[in-house]
């Protein structure tokens, strides 16, 4: 703005800007023009000056300028800012605000008498730079960095006298981003509390904005404050809907299907109401996807309550529609995974009614697809839940086959396989924080054990153990035989058990972690390396495993495992810190087709204690 004035009235522009704040040209364009008319000499053409300022504004923003009939300065400013919003280039906008902030900081040094004014303007521009950066991070699903940017912006706005009414709005935005991060991490109860806090912050922001509006008289400024009020109100309603959504997820994990479905339905209604008020098409699309997602989850709970394959199919269709609407990568993965889950459960519900084992391969296909999409989205709990459900269906097939099998040894083997799958299913459900589903798997496990005990004499109990009848020396917990033609592992598939020698460990203790692995796929596997071993507090002891440790992984040197071949890995470690440590190593292997694959084992929890006084005198074990 200063350069535009200099072109028009020379160096007098610097004096004029001392008395007339240039930021008014953007915040209150028409007031700025009226002030110019009063301050400029009569012989100067104000209209020509305003046109020069508008051209400079468009040049600075990189837009072509076109003179419009009957447009005033505010019309040009609104048009230019509208173009910025439609481009959605938050990075460019952030840089532009940073440049403006730097200009004002330099102005404070050049004109010390106006330093307070320039400092406030610099803080204001820096705040907007952070807001644009936060919007960019949100779009990239970097919720915690976005929360930090919004919090810093709120602090900067609070320090200005003119724009402190924006502070609470962006405090609410920061809390909202933190809640999104917690929800993404599947910490539903923490996310629920954070969304509730954001709701309160946006409610407070509305009170502050309404008070501010009542204190101003200019129509343009009142309109701007009304817009801020509506923005805070919309975000408050969104957070209230998210509170309902997180409550539904918590109830879902507790097995309260009807209550969970009611919360999903309420959340869906909240988002649909917001969708009708959306100011832009992009917002409307995002809310439509969220609405469809909640409707689908509600249908899913109804299907579980009624054990209805038809309702599961309706839920799957709604998830598919949500995936087609949304543009967010993570949301698409979750919607696709959820749709696959519903189709699996549709087939699974029919299987439970009919025990038709022809449905088995269909169920497994959908569950494997769902697991892949959940892992791509980073939803590990959901992936564990899916694996647990797959193992539950495996066990049901084994139980079904066992019930009709007449030969005693084969019948015993099928019950044994059902036990192993149910044990894994229960553990995975526990990891995913679904205690009701875990208890269901444990009940079926108890039933399988009782049925097997009725069949076995003491001698048969030994001879019927699959660990002895299939491959001598292979741990029975690793056996994953083929139930007839129901399941085939054509590719290499490495499974394993993780344990630790001993149970009492102190700081400084040596310990050995044992990993028993087996290849249960028909194709041979070549073991490449074992990684993710060391954690803070438990270190690999390189002295006790020379020549095999590289950068915290163990080189498996291409060890070949044929079908049902087994191998034991002993991992020497040293406890260097007290605490409870979780070990979850991953083994990388290659199948005969040259495809790299991996398997994750554990988790194994190791407790390390501090030595007491007497312990320190004796030294670590």
N, C-alpha and C positions, 0 to 999 in steps of 0.2 A: 504494500500500500504506500509505503514511504517513497519508493522509486516512482510510482505513478504520480504522486504529488510533486516530486522534484521535476519531472518532465513538464509539469504544468506551471508551477510557481517557483521553481528553482530551490535555493537553499532555505527559503522561508518554510519549506515543508517540515524541516527538522524542528523549527520553533512551533509550528502548528501542532505537531504530534505530541508536544509536551502538554498541550492543553486539551487535545482531543485524542483519546485512546484509540489507536488503529484497530484494536480487536473488536471495537463496535461494528466495524464494517462486516464482520462475519456473524457476530452474535445478535446485533440489532441494526441491520442494514439501513432501514428507513430512518431511524433516529440519527444515524451517522450522516445521512444526506442532509437532513434538516439542520444539523449542527454546522455542516460545511457551508450551507447557504448563509448562516449567520456570521461565520468567521471569515469567509473569503471576501476579497474586494468586489465591489459591484461589477467591475468590468470583466471579471472572470466568468466564463461559461461553465457553471456547475455540471450541466448535463454532459458536456464534453469530457470533464474530469471523471465523472462516474463511469462513462463508457470506457475510458482508459483503464480504470481500476478493474473493471469486469474482464477486459481483454487479458490483463496481467494475471488475474485469478485463473482464467481458463488455461493460459499458457503454463502456469505453474503446476496445474493439475494434469497437464498433458491432453486436454480436450480441445477440439477445434471450436473457435468462437463464431457465433452467428448472431448478428444484431436482430432483436425482436421489437416489433412495434408495440408501444404502450407497456413495455416491461420496465420495472424499476429495479434497484439494486437487489432487493430481497428476492425478486423473481429469479435473477441470475444466480444468486447464491444458492437458493433452493434447487435450481436446476443442476448446478455443478455438484452439490453434495449428493443429490439423487443419483447422478451418474457414478459417483464413487461407490455408493451402496450397491448399485446394480452390478458393478464389476466384481465386488467382493474381494478385492485385492487388499487384504489386511496388512500384508507386509509392506506394500508401497505406502499405504496410509500411515502405518507406524513410523516409517522413515520420514514422511513429510512432517508429522507432529514432532519428531525428534529434532528435525532441522529448525522448526519454528521455536522449540524450547531453547536450542542453542543460540538462536538469534536474540532471544530475549535476555539470556544470560550475558551475552556480549553487550547488549544495550545497558544492562545494569552497571557494567564496568565503565562504559563510556560516559554515562550520565548518572553519577552517584546520587544526585538529588532525587532521581526517580527509581533508585534501586529497589525499594519495597514493591512498587508497582510491577516492575519488570520481573522480579523474583516470583511474584504471584502468578503472572502470566506464564512464566517458564514452568512452574509447577503444574499449572493447568494443562499446558501442552504435553508435558512429560506424562501426566496422568492419562491423557488420551492415547499417547503412544503405547503405554502399557495395556490399555483396554483393547487396542487393535491387536497387540501381540497375544493377549489372552484369547481373543476370538480365533486367531490363527491356530493356537495350540489346541483349543477346544475342537476345532474341525479336524485336527490330526489325532484326536482322542488322547491327548496328553493332559489329563485333567488336573493332576497335582501342580505342574508348572503353570497352568492357566489360573489355578486358585491363587498361587503366589503373586502372579501379575495383577490380578484383580485386587488382592489385599493391599499391594503397594500403591495401586491407583487410588484406592479408597483413602489411604493415609495422605496422599498428596492433595486430593480434593478437600479433605478435612482441614488442611493447613491454609487453604485459601479462604478468604472471607466471602468472596463472591459466589463460589461454586461448592461450598461445604454441604449444601443440600443433596449433592450427588453421592456423598461418601457412604451413607447407609445402604443405598441401592447396590453399590459395588461391593460392600461387605457381604451382602446377601448373595451376590454373584460368586464371590470367593467360596462361601459355604456350600453353594450349589455344586460347584466344581469338585469340592472335596467329597461331597456325598456321591457324585457320579463315580469318583475313583473308588470309593468303598464298595459301591454296588458292583462295579466291574470286577473287584477282587472277591466278590461273592460273600462279603461281610454284611449280610442283610440287616442285622439288628443295629450295627453301627451306622450303616447308611440311613436307616430309618430315622435315627436320632439327629443325624446331620441335616437331612431334608427338613425335619421339623424346625431345627434352628434357623435354616435358611428361610422357611416360611415366616417365622417371627421377624427376621431382619427385613424382609420385604414389606411386612405389615408396618413396621416402624418407619420404613422409608416413605410409605404413602402418607403417614401422619405428618412427617417433616415436609414433604412436597406440598401437601394441602395447606399447611401453615404458611409456607413461603408464597404460595399462589395468592393467598388472601392479603399478603403484604405488598403486592405489586399492583400497578394500575394500568400499565401498557398492555394492550390487547395481544401483541405479538409475544411478549414474555409470558403472559398468562397461558397462552396457547401452548408454548413450549413446556411449561411446567405441567399442564394437563397431559401432554404426551408422555412425560416422564412418569406421571402418576399411573397412567394406563399400562406402561411397560412394567412397573413394579407390581401392579395388580395381576397382570398376566403371569408373571414369574411366580408370584405367591400361589396362584391357582395351580400352576404346573407342579410346584413343590408339594402341594397338598395331594395332588394325584399321585406323585411319586411316593409319598408316605403310605398311601393305600396300597400301591404296588409292592413296596418292600414288606408291608405287613402281610400281604397275600403270600409272598415267598416264604416268610417265616412260618406262617401257619401251614403252608404246604410241606415244609420239612418236618413239621410235627405230626403230619398225617391227618390234619383236620381239613378234610377235603371240602366239605360244604362251606365252612367259614372262609376257607381260602378262596373258593369260587366266588363267594359274595363280595370279597374285597377286590378281586380281579374285575368283577362286573362294575363295581363302584368306580374303580380307577378308569376303566374304559369310558364310562359316562362323563367323567371329569375331562378327559382328554378330548372326547368328541365335542363337548361344549366349548372348550378352548379352540378347537379346530374351526368352529363356525365364526370365531372372532379373529382369526389369523389375519395379520396385516399384509403378509407376503405369501406368494405361492410356495416358496421353499419351506416356510414355517408350517403351512397347512399340510404339505407332504410329510414332513417329519412327524407331525401330530397324528396324521392318518395312520402311519406305520405303527406308531405306539398304541393307538386305539385298537387296530387289528390284532396286534400282539396280545394285548390284555383280553380281548374277546376270545382269542384262540386259547389262552391259558384258562379262561373261565370254562370254555367248552371241554377242555382237557380234564378239569376237575369234575365236571358233570359226567363225563365218560367213565372216570374212575369210580365215582359213586354208584353209577348205574351198571357198571361193567358192560358198556355198550360199544360194540365195534363201529356202529353207524355214527355215533357221536364223535368217536376218535377220528373218523374220516372227515367229519365236518371241521374239527380242530385242525387237522393237517391242511385242509384247503385254506383256512384262514391264515395259517403261518406262511403258506406259499404266496398268498396275496400280499402279506406284509413284506416278504422278501422282494417282491416285484416293485413295491412302492418305494422302499427306502433306498438311499444312496450311500449310507454309512456301511463301511466294509464289515465291521464287527457285527452290527445288527443283522446284516445279510447272512453271515455265517451262522449266527444263533438261530435265525428264523428257519434256515435250511435244515439245521440240525434238529430243531424242534418238530419240523414237519416230518422228518424221517422217523423221529421217535414216535410220533403219533401213528404213522403207518405201521411201525413195528408193534406198537401196543394194540392196534386194530387187529393185526394178525394174531398177536399173542392172546388177546381176549377170545378170539375164535378157537385158538388152540386149547385154552383152558376149558372151554365148553365141550370140545369134541375130542381132544387128545389126538388130533389128526397130525401125525408127524410130518406130513407133506408140507405143512406150513413152516417147518423149522428153518429151512434155508432162506425163506423169505424174511423171517424175523431177523436172522443173523445179518443178512445183507443190509437191512435198514439200520440196525444198531451199529454196524461198522461204519456206515456212512455218517451217522449222527456223531459218533465218537470223533471222526476226522474233522468235522465242522466245528465241534465244540473246542477241540484242541487248537484249531486255527484261530478261533475267537479268543483263546486264552482262558476259557472257562473250565478250569481243571476239575472243580467239584462236579460240574455237569458231566464231564467226560468220565469221571469215576462212577457216577450214578449210572451212566449208560453201560459201562463195562459190567457193573454189578448186576444190572438187569439182564444183560446177555448171559452171564454166568447162572443167573436164576433160571432162565429158560433152558440152558444146557442141563441143569440139574433136573428140571421137570421132565425133560425128554428121557433122561436116564431112569428116573423113577417110573415113568410110563412103561418103558421097555422092561424094566425089572419086574413090574407087576404082571406082565404077560409071559415072561421067560420061565420055562419049566426046568431047565438044567441048573442044578444048585450052584455050581461053581460060577457059571456065567451070570446068574442072578446076583450072587454075592459081589462080583466084580462091578456090575452096574450100580449097585447101591454104594459101593466104595467110591466110584467116580462121582456119583451124585453128592456124596459127603464132601469131597474135595472142592467141587464147584460151589457148593453152598457155603463152605468156609470162606472161600475167596469172595463170594458175593457179599456175605455179611461184613467182611473186613472193608470192602470197597464202599458199601453203603455207610459204614461208620466213618470212613475218611471223608465222604461227601456230606456228612452231618445230616443223614436221614435215618434217625433211630428207629422209626416205625418200620421202615423197609428192612433195616438190619434185623429187627426182631422177627419179621416174617421169615427171613432166610434162616434164622436160627431155629425157628419152630419146625421148618421143613427139614433142617439138619437133624434135629432130634428124632423126627419121624423116620428118616432114612436109617439112622443108627439103630433104632428099635427094630425096624424090619430086618436089618442085617443080622442083628443078634439072635432073632428067632430062627434064622437059617443055620447059624454056625454052631458046630461043636468045637471044643478047644482045638482039635487037630485041623479042622476045616478053616478055622480062623487064621491059621498060619499058612496053609497051602493055598487059600483063596486070595491072599493078599496080592494085588497086581504088581507090587514092587518085587515079588519073588517070581511070579509066573511069567513076567515079560522080560525084563533085563536085569540080571543079577547085579547088585551093587548100586542100582539107580534108586535114589530116594523116592519113596512111594508118593510123596507130596508133589513130585514133578511129573508123575504119569498123567498124560492126557491122551488116552487111547481113542480110537475111532469107534463111535457107536454105530456099527453097521455102515449103512450108506448115508447116514444122517449128516455127517460132518467129515470133511476131508481137509487136511492141512497139506496142500500140494507144495507150498513154498516152505523154506526154512522158518522155524518159529522157536526162538530160544526163551525158555522159562526158567525160573530159579527160586531158591530159598535163601534167605539172608539170616545169619545168626552170629552171635559173638560167644567166644569161649570165656566162661566165667561170668560173674554178675556184680562183684564188688570192686569198683575202680576208684582210685584216688588220683589227685593231681600228681603227675610224674609216672603213673603206672604204664606198663606195656600191656597191650591187649591185641587180640587177633580176631578179626572179623572173618567169618567163613561164608563163602558164597558157593552153593551147589547149583550148577546150571545143567540143563539138558535141552536137546533139540527134539521137539515133538512134531516137527514138520517132516514131510517125506523127502524134501530136498536137503542136501547136506549144507551145513553152515560153517563158514570160516570166521573164527573170532578175531577181531582186529584190536580193540582196546577196551579197557574198563575205565570209565571216567566218572566225574562227580563223586569222588571218594572222600577226599579230605574236606572237613568243615572247620570253621573257627573253633578251636578248642581241642580238636582231634586231628593230629597230623600223621601223614604217611611216614613210616619209619623206613627210610631208604636203606639203612644199614642191613636190615633183615630181609631185603628183597633186592639184592644187587643186580644191576643190568637190566631191570625191567621197568623202572619208574622214569617217566619223561614228562616234565611240566605237569605234575600232579595227576597223571593217568598211568595205568599199568598196561604195558605193551603185551598183548596176548599172542603175538608172533604168528598169527594165522592158524591157530589151533583148529583142526578140522573136527567137526562133530557130525557123524552120520545120523540117520533117523534113530531116535531114542538113545543116542550116545550121550554120555554124561561127563562132566569135568568139574573138579573142585578147585576153587581159587582161595588161597589163604592170604589175607590182607593184614600185614603187621602195621599197628598204629601206636601212637603215643598220646596219652592224655596230658594236655598242657594247661587246661583251664577247667574250673569246676562248672557244672551246669548239666542240663539235659540236652543232648545233641541228637539230631535226626539225620540218619544216613539213608540215602536213596541213590545208590550208584546206578549207572546206566552202562550197558554193554553194547558196543557197536559190532555188527557182523555183516558178512556178505553172503548172499545166497548163490546158487549155481548159475543164475542168470546175470550175476554181476551187480545186482541191486543192493545198495547199502540200506541196512535196516538197524533198528535198535530196540532194546527191551529195558524197561525200568524195573528195579527191584526195591522191595521195602514198602513203607519206611521201617527202619530199625532204630529204636530209641536207646541211647546209651547214657547212663547217669554217672557223672564223675563228681566225687565229693572232695572237699578240702580235707587235708589231714589234720587231725586234732594234735594237741601238744605231744601226747605220747606217740602219735603217728609220725610226727616230724622227727622225734628222737630216734625212732627205729628206721626211718627212711621209707620211701615208697616201695610198694611190692614189685 
